[in-house]
Amino acid sequence: MSKHDEIPAYTLFTMPSNRLQRRSAFVIGLIIAIITLMCVPFARLDLPKSNTFLPTLLGTVICFEWMTIFVFYNQFRIHRSPQILVLCAGYAYTSLMTLAYLLLFPGYFPPTYYRPGNQTAEYLYVFWHAGFPLAILVYTVMERWFKEVRWSEKQALRGTVLLGVGVACIVACIVYSSVVFENRLPHLMNFGLVSRLFTFGFALPIMVLSCAAFAFYYRLTRASTVTSSWFCVALLANVLDVGIVLCGGNRFSLGWYVSKFDTFIFSNIVLAAIIYEFIQMYVKMTGLYDQSLKKERKISEQNKIIERMMASSHEAVTMCDNRGVVVFTNGRFEELFGRALSTGDSLITYFQGMRLLNGGVLTEEMLIYFEKTQAAFREFVTHRASDGETYYYECHVTPIRDEETTTFYGHLIAFGNRTETVHKAHNDELTGLPNRRYIGEWLERRVSLQETGEAPYAVLFLDLDGFKQVNDTLGHEIGDRLLQEVSAVLKRCTDEQCIAARWAGDEFVILVERVEHYVNLDQLANSVIAAVRQIKEIKGYPVTISGSIGIALGNEADMDAKTILHQADQAMYEAKSNGKNRYCFYSKIA
């Protein structure tokens, strides 16, 4: 086995599920559970024997399971992930066991040279229903530990042959043992009723196995993909199948018929969901074609655009015209930004509030891009969500042109969540605030943009008064918690024009993008000092701290980052020497 460096293919197993899809899976699972549970009081009610029911239902089950294998195996050929092949093997096992159960069920398709007994079908039933949750458990373990493993083509072919032969041998051994040693095996059914061995030795362990598979699988996936949502429903149906058999007790009872209904569900629900998603995708693509493709040449051109979009569809992708109006979106924007992006929306409006990581506003950058139709660019973007947290995204913007005719089609824009990566590089581990590296990069960018006559930027340098005493008397754990509390205070005191960051130790910096009036800095400094002063207790321990702030203005085009930080630091020490718990502006005279 080997790992490949290329970007992994986008498959059914990585296709994210939206809220509607997860809700649909939950509702269908709930309906199946309600129907099954409503039948429990009447499970032992005998119903007429139907000679066509079992062959019809199980024949359909077998056909659908092989269709599922076909779909999953094609995904395996694309992805070459061994855990997908395990799912194919699991479905192959259940389909072969279903066929054996049908052929050896008493009264249905008996071979001329052998008349099946009552126990054969029961043993096939328990091994049949144990196979599916076991396959899901194996898949879950492999997905957890071997998620990044990709087989080569030869390894994939070898694995297919080995698993295929292995599954066939396992099924053959189970069927052979159930038939040949039927009279020697303990009875699972006596006079039409299930035995205690069936109940406690097989049925309950299978239900526990299915529940464990459900729990581990849900914990791993959180039903975050289309396939995983419906696998959870299939596992639930398997539990209900075995459970209602226990309640029914005998063949051709209401419980027995309901269990076969649950068998149909757990065998086919995943395939049905996949087919539905394919249909929905087809309908959406057809609608897109009907709106914009009127001629044969236009269809060919649009296909090229769609292919390029789908190549990046594991991220939020949109296409817009030269005015920034959306003509296509893959629906991931709501998941990333908490707001849906639809066809016809304006990207300039949607991007309001998003800022570039190195300073500046995304909407201004996009307007310049649209006006000049410049070359492709990539920027890191910051976005403050409704919960107050700041997230970071990598934004790729690419103009789409025909290389031969230079015909312009629009712009392709993709967003990928890079919050974790940026946090590690630019954020302080203890407080979560931007760190010293971020402060330096922000100032370098802002200094380079400053021109004479523009509104200045500002740096507020905060040092905590009394922090050393807290650290020395109450310990570093309380000191660290105090720093986290101060960080939360700074977040509450700053707005979108300000960035609160940690410099070092008990020193913090507030970066102000644009200062229109000095009174705004007075208000900001006073609000920070007052808020810090309000911190009276940390984990039940009383603390007494205040803050001294130095303020420096960046109003000169030739001022470098080191200089303005030094000025703010000097002003802070001036505030300390004047009695602490106050702020001072930097003055050259001082």
C-alpha positions, 0 to 999 in steps of 0.5 A: 500500500502506498500514499499518493500526493495528488488531491484525492478524488471526490466520491460518494463517500466524501460528498457532504450532506446538507441539513435537508439530507440529514433531516430526511434520513432521520425522518425515514429512520424514525418512520421505520422505527415507529412502524416496527414498534407499532407492530410489536404488540401484534407481532405473534398474530398469524397471517396467511402464508404467501408463496410469492412474497418471499421470492419476490421480496428477496429477489428484489433485495438481491438485485438491488444489493448487486446494483449497490456493489456496482456503484460502490465498486466504481467509486473504489476504482476512482478512489482506490481506498481499501475501506470502500472495497470492504463495503463492496465485500459486505454487500456481496456477502449479504447478497449471497447469504440472501440467495442461500436463505431464499433457496433453502427456506422450507417450501421454496425452491427446494432442490430435487435431491434435498429437502431443507429442514427447519434449522437451515434457514435460521442459521443462514438468517443469523449469519446473514444479519451479522455480516452487514454490521460487521462490515460497517465496523471493519469499514469504520476502523479502516476509515479511522486508521487508513483514511489516507491510504490509496492502492495502486491499480495492481493492488486494487485488482489483487484486493478485489480478487482476494476479497471476492474469493474470500467472501465466496468461500465464507458463504460456501462454508456457512451454507455447507455447514448449515445443510450437512450438519443441520441435525447435529446443530442446536435448534434455533426454532422449535415448533415454529417458535424461536428458541432461547439459544436463538434469542440469547445466543444469536439475536441479541448479540447481533442487535448489540453488534449493530448498535455498536456499529451504529455508534462507532460509525456515527461517532466517526462520520457524524452523518456528515456525508450523503452515504454515511447518513443513509448507512445509519438508517440501514443499521437501524433497520437491521436492528429492528429486523432482528428485534421484531423477529424476536417479538414475532417468534414464528414464521408467517406471523405479523412480526415475521412479515415486518422483519422482511420489510426491514430486511428490504429497507436495510438492504436497499436504503443506501442505494435508493438514497444514492439514486435520489441524489443522482436524480437531484443532481441531474435535475439541477444540471438540466435546469442550468443547461435549459437556462444558459445553453441554447446552441450546440456550441454553447453546450460544449463551452458550458461543459468545459466550465462545469468540468473545471468547477467539479474538479474543485467541488470539495470546496465552496465553488461559484462562478460569476459574470464580470459584474460579480453576479452568480451564475453557478454555485455548488451549495457549500457557502452556507456551510462555510459562512452561515449564509446561502449563496444562490444564482443571481446573488451579487458576490460584492454584497455577499463578501461584505465584512470579509477582510484579507488576512494581510489587511484590506477588504475583499470587496475592494480587491474584487472590484479592482479585479473585475474592472481590470480582469487581471490574472488569477490571484490567491488571498487568505480571507478572514470572516467573523461569524455570527458566534463571534469567532473568526475563521480563515479561508483561502480564496482562489479567483480565476478568470475562465477563457478559451485558450484558442479563441480568448473568449471570456466566460466568467470567473471561477471563485473557490474557498477552502477553510484554512482556519486551523492552519492559519491559527497555528501560524498566526495565533497565540496558543494560550489566548487564541488571539493573533500573535507577534508574527501576525502583528509584524506582518499586519504593520508591514502591510499597513505601513506600505499602504500609508500615504501622506494625508491619509487617515492614520492607523494606530497601535495601542500597547497594553501592559497589565498592572499587577499581573506579576503579583497574581502569578507569584501568589496564585500560580501560573495556572491562575495567571494563564486563566487571567490572560485568557480573561483579558483576551476575552475582554479585548475581543468585546471592546474591539470592532471590525476596524480593530484587531486585538493581539498578544505581544508577549507575557502580559503585553497585548496590542490593539491594531486600529486600521483607520483613525478618523478622530482621536476621540475614538482612540480615547473611547477605545482606551478608556473602555479597555482600561475599565473592562480590565479593571472589572476583572475581580475574580479568577476561578474563585480567587480575588485578583486586582489588576489594571491596565496601562496603555500607550498609543502611537499613530502611524501618520507618516509614509516613511515610518516602519513597523519597528518604530511605531511599536517602539513609540507605543511601548514608550507611551505605555511606560509613560502611562505607568510612570504617571500612576498606571491604570491610564493611557498616554499618547506618544509624544516626541517631547516626552 
